[in-house]
Amino acid sequence: MKAAAEGGAQALVLMGSAGLASLLSGFYVLAYNTLTLAVQLPCRFDEQRHLALPAVTRFVVEAELWWFVVPVVAVGLGVWLVRERKRTVVLALACLTWLFSFAWVLFAHLAWLLPLYPLCGPVKP
């Protein structure tokens, strides 16, 4: 009985750390978007200035707040799975949460590199 309780506690700690990492990556991308938008488009002070960006970068700017749903859903689902004694699924969910956290930060960085490079050069006759 004690081993099962320790396994559940370990799974909760693992799920909590994955949720915290996901939350921190969401805050990082939110701050990165805000600061980079202020640096790259400093002359436009309206709320629609992100419309001048490429579509992928615009997606990152518009979806920055939706990322905060991921830790809430992941931790809630993880707690429910621990109560159902499905430890393997909790470990898989924690690993996926970590993976998505890193992927979201990497995707945001790559999306913000897009406006810095011209996608096609000048047309030569």
Buried (B, 14 or more C-beta within 10 A) or exposed (E): EEEEEEBBEBBBEBBBEBBBBBBEBBEBBBEBBEEBBEEBBEEEEEEEBBEEBEEBBBBBBEBBEEBEEBBEEBBEBBBEBBEEEBBEBBBEBBEEBBEBBEEBBEBBEEBBEBBEEEEEEEEEE
